[in-house]
Amino acid sequence: MSESQPARTVTGEDEVVDLCRDLIRIDTSNYGDHSGPGERAAAEYVAEKLAEVGLEPKIFESHKGRASTVARIEGEDRSRPALLIHGHTDVVPANADDWTHHPFSGEIADGCVWGRGAVDMKDMDAMTLAVVRDRLRTGRKPPRDIVLAFLADEEAGGTYGARYLVDNHPELFEGVTEAISEVGGFSFTVNEQLRLYLIETAQKGMHWMKLTVDGSAGHGSMIHRDNAITELSAAVARLGRHEFPVRVTKTLRVFLDELGDALGTELDPENMDDTLAKLGGIAKLIGASLKNTANPTQLGAGYKVNVIPGQATAHVDGRFLPGYEEEFLADLDRILGPRVKREDVHADKALETTFDGALVEAMQSALQAEDPIARAVPYMLSAGTDAKSFDDLGIRGFGFAPLKLPPELDFAGMFHGVDERVPVDGLKFGVRVLDRFIEQS
């Protein structure tokens, strides 16, 4: 009878896939009105996984079911400023009939984990949990304190998640000066000798708006010159078709210089069509960082086919570049005209930081250790993240959720899209990079 072998210690790479699948299976759909299931179950799952390795996580519920989990890991040198790693556990809704695999199944197929949140952003939540659990199981303290925050409500602006914690529990983030989170650190393969990893150093501000036009109600059979629907429709059409001018931010300038060097050509921001055509799945992300945008997303009016309503409304998702908010709002009012009343449903600032410092060097070093042809470059996110709330506490934020992706994967299309999925190998790569990054940060 052979001598029994000691049990093998589970590593972060071993469990990251199952952690991601478990999180996906917890439906945390956020409809923006508290009608969804909420994030409480996910918050409890995360807290349990952290407690298993000796942490003392706390759950904060800002509204029934809308819960976030926060924990602090003591570092070797507690006199150093702390690092925040934050992720959100809520997801946008998904219609199962549209999907190849059920969006809340966490199915593994074609080398990927499928499901709503696979890239936005339960992948990063799982990678963070896997790395932290591995380090604590093996007694590897981080060089400095790390605050972990798994947050509610990011998909509706963060009011019941990051914003709630910043406003009501800022002591949780005492000593934190830098943070990493979502939508950065993913790869774009240029050629066999170079793979760019896009680090988010800037993000657009937002104006989610309600547009209203008041008119005269009347009978649908009559000639009617003051039709609110007609007036609003014309204004919305003008806005939806408007081409905002290209504006070269600091982040865009650095990105174009780096990309031009990679492609061996000088890039003109005013003539980007040919360049964007070469960028595959990241073209949508980069194209939206060139200018302000305003997309009509909802229309509402009337209650009966033969009644002309006295009011018509629309909602618009507006995003502005750092430094261009005033120009954006002035353009909106000019395009919409005096008949349209514009009011914010949710507004938040733009962010931009420089691409330098020890944290950036740690990102680059960790990426190159796992992918020798990696080069980290900055880019601007066309959307926004919970980094906006943490910026109010003076925390400098980056998007760094490292993934090495197959060139054919439409990564940008995964966000809020049908058949969202993340490569299994990408998750394991992310665990290795994050572990190195923490060690060097």
Salt bridges, closest charged atoms under 4 A:
GLU13 OE1 - ARG432 NH1 2.93
ASP14 OD2 - ARG8 NH1 2.74
GLU15 OE2 - ARG133 NE 2.82
GLU15 OE2 - ARG137 NH1 3.29
ASP22 OD1 - ARG25 NH1 3.57
GLU39 OE1 - ARG66 NE 2.80
GLU44 OE2 - ARG40 NE 2.92
GLU52 OE1 - ARG133 NH1 2.86
GLU61 OE2 - ARG40 NH1 3.41
GLU74 OE2 - ARG78 NH1 3.31
ASP90 OD1 - HIS88 ND1 3.06
ASP120 OD1 - HIS88 NE2 3.11
ASP120 OD2 - HIS416 NE2 3.05
ASP134 OD1 - ARG140 NH2 3.91
ASP145 OD2 - ARG72 NH1 3.18
ASP145 OD2 - ARG78 NH2 2.68
ASP153 OD1 - ARG66 NH2 3.06
GLU154 OE1 - HIS88 NE2 3.26
GLU155 OE2 - HIS88 NE2 3.85
GLU155 OE1 - HIS416 NE2 3.12
ASP167 OD1 - ARG163 NH1 3.05
GLU171 OE2 - HIS169 ND1 3.34
GLU178 OE1 - ARG144 NH2 2.96
GLU182 OE1 - HIS88 NE2 3.26
ASP226 OD1 - ARG339 NH2 3.17
GLU243 OE1 - LYS291 NZ 3.26
ASP257 OD1 - ARG253 NH2 3.25
GLU258 OE1 - ARG375 NH1 3.31
ASP261 OD2 - ARG375 NH1 3.14
ASP317 OD1 - ARG319 NE 2.62
GLU325 OE2 - HIS207 NE2 2.79
GLU327 OE2 - ARG247 NE 3.15
ASP331 OD1 - ARG334 NH2 3.21
ASP333 OD1 - ARG342 NE 2.96
ASP344 OD1 - HIS207 ND1 2.96
ASP356 OD1 - ARG396 NH2 3.04
GLU370 OE1 - ARG432 NE 2.84
GLU370 OE2 - ARG436 NE 2.65
ASP371 OD2 - ARG195 NE 2.63
ASP391 OD2 - LYS349 NZ 2.72
ASP392 OD2 - ARG163 NH2 2.71
ASP392 OD1 - LYS349 NZ 2.33
ASP410 OD2 - LYS284 NZ 3.79
GLU420 OE1 - ARG116 NH1 2.76
ASP435 OD1 - ARG135 NH1 2.72
ASP435 OD2 - ARG140 NH1 3.15
GLU439 OE1 - ARG135 NH2 2.48
